Amino acid sequence: MVVSTTALLVGLVLPSLQTARQQAQGTVCLSQLRQMAIAAQSYSNVYDGHYPIAYYNRRKGTVPYFYAWDFTTWKDWSDATNPNRVQPGLLWMGQTIEKIQQCPAFRGPDNSLADPHTGYNYNTSYIGLNDILSPLNSARTDEVRRPSKTVLFGDGQCTDGGANKYMRAPFSHPGDTLLPDSARHAGAQGYRHLGRTNVAFCDGHARSWRAIHTETDPLAKDILDSHNATNDVQIGFLSANNDIYDLK
């Protein structure tokens, strides 16, 4: 009788503890996203009003460097045994606690060489951009018409279990054509916080977001819908069009 009662009590308590743990993770995640938004504003104050560029490649001598918004990575290939090197990326201007880039609720792999932490993505479609397409620089803060309604950072997650750190709008536009439309689901959001995803906006505030959309290229939509039909953590876009991602 005592054993069965104890088992019953454990069965009642464990779900509550699990929910409390997930709520705590969501709170930490929101705090980290707010810090990222503040860091983006600080960066723009230094760099003529520009947000950090999402990524670009440069070579210093014989060493290739990959500069990304979250981490800068490089390796001296003159000796294949040399380790991969990493430091805080453009957003942090080289200085931060690296673990801030790890969503506490995400356990999947990173999608870039040597990144020690992962889980978040950055609006690459309209804000971060890259140095290959036109314009050759990131967006400026004064180009964002609705800062409180334009997404900046969020919980990135892919259907392959990883986290693509480059957030994509559901539909391409002339400044965002490197990623094929059929692969745009790779830059979607993970709804891993009790059925919600966390989002930081250009004005610096962060919030939990419930609405999920899979409207995009038909092939990408099929991949998302198939994943969501069989997985607890849903993956999708924040809006049915590009409105929450673009600058207007």
C-alpha positions in Angstrom: 0.0 0.0 0.0 2.8 2.4 0.9 4.7 1.6 -2.3 1.7 2.2 -4.5 0.9 5.5 -2.7 4.5 6.7 -3.2 4.4 5.7 -6.9 1.1 7.6 -7.3 2.6 10.7 -5.6 5.7 10.5 -7.8 3.5 10.2 -10.9 1.7 13.4 -9.9 4.7 15.4 -8.9 7.0 14.6 -11.9 4.9 16.3 -14.6 4.7 19.4 -12.4 8.5 19.4 -11.9 9.0 18.9 -15.7 6.7 21.9 -16.5 8.5 24.1 -13.9 11.8 23.2 -15.4 10.6 24.0 -18.9 9.2 27.3 -17.7 12.5 28.2 -16.1 14.3 27.4 -19.3 11.9 29.6 -21.2 12.6 32.5 -18.8 16.4 32.1 -19.2 16.0 32.0 -23.0 13.9 35.2 -23.1 16.6 36.9 -21.0 19.3 35.8 -23.3 17.4 37.0 -26.4 16.9 40.4 -24.8 20.6 40.6 -24.2 21.2 39.9 -27.9 18.9 42.6 -28.9 20.7 45.1 -26.6 24.0 43.9 -28.0 22.7 44.6 -31.6 21.8 48.1 -30.6 25.2 48.6 -29.1 26.8 47.3 -32.2 24.8 49.7 -34.4 25.9 52.6 -32.2 29.5 51.8 -33.0 29.1 50.9 -36.7 27.2 53.8 -38.2 23.8 52.5 -37.5 24.3 49.1 -39.1 23.2 45.8 -37.5 26.0 43.1 -37.6 26.2 41.3 -40.9 25.0 37.7 -40.7 28.2 36.2 -42.1 31.2 36.6 -44.4 34.5 35.0 -45.3 38.0 36.5 -45.3 41.5 35.1 -45.5 44.4 36.4 -43.5 47.6 35.1 -45.1 46.9 31.3 -45.5 44.3 31.1 -42.8 40.6 31.3 -43.8 38.3 33.1 -41.3 34.5 32.7 -41.1 32.9 35.7 -39.5 29.4 35.1 -38.3 27.0 37.1 -36.1 27.4 34.7 -33.2 30.9 33.3 -33.5 34.1 33.8 -35.5 35.9 30.6 -36.4 39.2 29.8 -38.1 41.8 27.1 -38.6 45.4 27.2 -39.7 45.3 24.5 -42.4 49.1 24.5 -42.8 49.0 21.7 -40.3 45.8 19.6 -40.4 46.3 18.7 -36.7 45.8 22.4 -35.7 42.6 22.8 -33.7 39.6 24.8 -34.8 39.6 28.2 -33.1 36.6 30.2 -32.1 35.8 33.5 -30.4 32.6 35.6 -29.8 31.3 36.9 -33.1 30.4 40.2 -34.7 27.3 40.8 -32.5 29.5 40.8 -29.4 32.4 42.7 -31.0 34.7 39.9 -29.8 33.6 39.9 -26.1 30.9 38.0 -24.3 30.1 34.9 -22.2 29.9 32.4 -25.1 27.3 30.3 -23.3 24.7 33.0 -23.8 24.4 31.6 -27.4 23.0 28.3 -26.0 19.3 28.0 -25.6 18.8 26.0 -22.4 16.0 24.0 -24.0 17.9 23.0 -27.1 20.1 19.8 -27.2 20.7 19.4 -30.9 24.0 20.0 -32.9 25.3 23.3 -34.3 25.3 23.8 -38.0 28.6 25.5 -38.3 32.2 24.5 -37.9 33.4 24.6 -34.3 30.5 26.6 -32.8 30.5 25.7 -29.1 26.9 26.7 -28.4 23.8 26.9 -30.5 20.0 27.2 -30.6 19.4 30.8 -31.7 19.0 32.4 -35.2 19.3 35.9 -36.6 17.1 37.6 -39.2 19.3 37.0 -42.2 16.6 37.6 -44.8 16.2 41.3 -44.2 18.6 42.5 -41.4 21.8 40.5 -41.3 22.1 39.7 -45.0 25.7 38.9 -46.2 28.5 40.3 -48.3 27.7 38.3 -51.4 24.4 39.7 -52.5 23.3 43.4 -52.9 23.2 45.3 -50.7 26.7 44.4 -49.5 26.1 45.4 -45.9 23.5 44.7 -43.2 20.4 46.8 -42.7 20.5 50.0 -40.7 18.5 50.6 -37.6 16.8 53.6 -39.2 15.5 51.4 -42.1 13.3 49.4 -39.7 9.9 51.1 -39.8 8.3 49.1 -37.1 11.0 48.1 -34.5 8.5 46.6 -32.1 7.1 44.3 -34.8 10.2 43.3 -36.7 11.9 40.1 -35.5 15.6 40.2 -34.8 16.5 36.9 -33.0 14.7 33.8 -32.1 14.8 30.0 -31.3 16.2 28.4 -34.5 15.5 24.7 -35.2 15.7 22.5 -38.3 13.8 19.3 -39.1 17.1 17.4 -39.2 17.5 18.0 -35.4 20.1 20.8 -35.7 19.7 24.6 -35.4 20.4 26.8 -38.4 21.5 30.2 -37.0 20.3 32.1 -40.0 16.6 33.0 -39.7 14.7 33.1 -43.0 11.4 34.6 -43.9 9.0 32.1 -45.5 9.4 33.6 -49.0 12.5 34.9 -50.7 13.0 38.4 -52.0 15.8 40.0 -54.2 18.1 40.5 -51.3 17.7 37.0 -50.0 18.1 34.5 -52.8 21.1 32.3 -51.8 18.9 29.8 -50.0 16.6 27.9 -52.4 12.9 28.3 -51.8 12.6 24.6 -51.3 15.1 24.8 -48.3 13.7 27.9 -46.5 12.3 25.6 -43.8 16.0 25.3 -42.6 15.7 28.9 -41.3 12.5 28.4 -39.4 11.8 28.5 -35.6 11.6 25.8 -33.0 8.5 25.9 -30.8 10.2 24.1 -27.9 9.1 26.1 -24.9 5.8 24.4 -23.9 4.5 24.8 -27.4 5.8 28.3 -27.9 8.9 29.9 -29.4 10.8 32.9 -28.1 11.5 36.0 -30.2 13.4 39.2 -29.7 12.4 42.3 -31.7 14.4 45.3 -33.0 13.1 47.6 -30.3 14.8 45.3 -27.7 11.8 43.5 -26.2 11.4 39.7 -26.2 8.3 37.7 -25.9 6.9 34.2 -26.1 5.2 33.5 -29.4 2.5 30.9 -30.0 1.4 31.4 -33.7 3.0 29.0 -36.1 2.9 28.9 -39.8 4.2 26.5 -42.5 3.1 28.6 -45.6 6.2 28.7 -47.8 7.5 26.9 -50.9 5.4 23.7 -51.4 8.3 21.3 -50.9 9.5 23.1 -47.8 5.9 23.2 -46.5 5.6 19.4 -47.0 8.8 18.9 -45.0 7.6 21.1 -42.2 4.1 19.5 -42.1 5.5 16.0 -42.1 7.9 16.8 -39.3 5.1 18.5 -37.2 2.8 15.5 -37.6 5.2 13.2 -35.9 7.3 15.3 -33.4 6.5 17.0 -30.2 8.6 20.1 -30.9 6.9 21.9 -33.8 8.9 23.9 -36.4 7.5 26.8 -38.5 7.5 30.4 -39.3 6.3 33.3 -37.2 3.9 34.6 -39.8 2.1 33.4 -43.0 4.1 36.0 -45.1 7.2 38.1 -44.7 5.6 40.9 -42.7 7.2 40.1 -39.3 10.6 39.7 -40.9 10.8 42.7 -43.3 11.7 46.3 -42.6 8.4 47.9 -43.5 
